[in-house]
Amino acid sequence: MLLTASEEGLQRRYTREPDLYFSLATIQAANRRFPSLLPLLPRSVPHLHLDTTTMLPDAVFTHVAAFVHDPQPAT
């Protein structure tokens, strides 16, 4: 399961609630790198990637819960 957001979305979130351990630049760099890991997974490993920039928390929860209950292998 991979949850990412736009650079601007991360900046807004960081402004509202700064991380105590990581700078905004570090978080944004990781956010850019994480999607590149998905192609490294075997096709048989189900995965879900959501861009949470404009998703409400309830929508994210709905997608994640559906995935956990019925994961589909990547095609």
Residue, then its C-alpha position, 0 to 999 in steps of 0.5 A: m500500500l502506497l499513499t502519496a500526495s502532491e508537493e503542494g499538498l505535502q507542504r500544506r500538511y507540513t505547515r499545519e502539522p510539522d514533523l518532529y523528525f523529518s524536514l519538508a524537503t526530506i518528506q517530499a523527496a521520499n514521496r517522489r521516490f516511493p512510486s518507483l518501488l512498485p515496479l520492483l514488486p513481483r506481479s503476484v504481490p497486490h499493491l495499491h497506490l493512492d494520491t491522497t492530495t485531494m482525498l478525504p480521510d474517509a475516502v482513503f479509509t474506504h479504498v484501503a479497507a476494500f484493498v485489505h479485504d480483497p487485494q488483487p494481483a497487479t496486472 
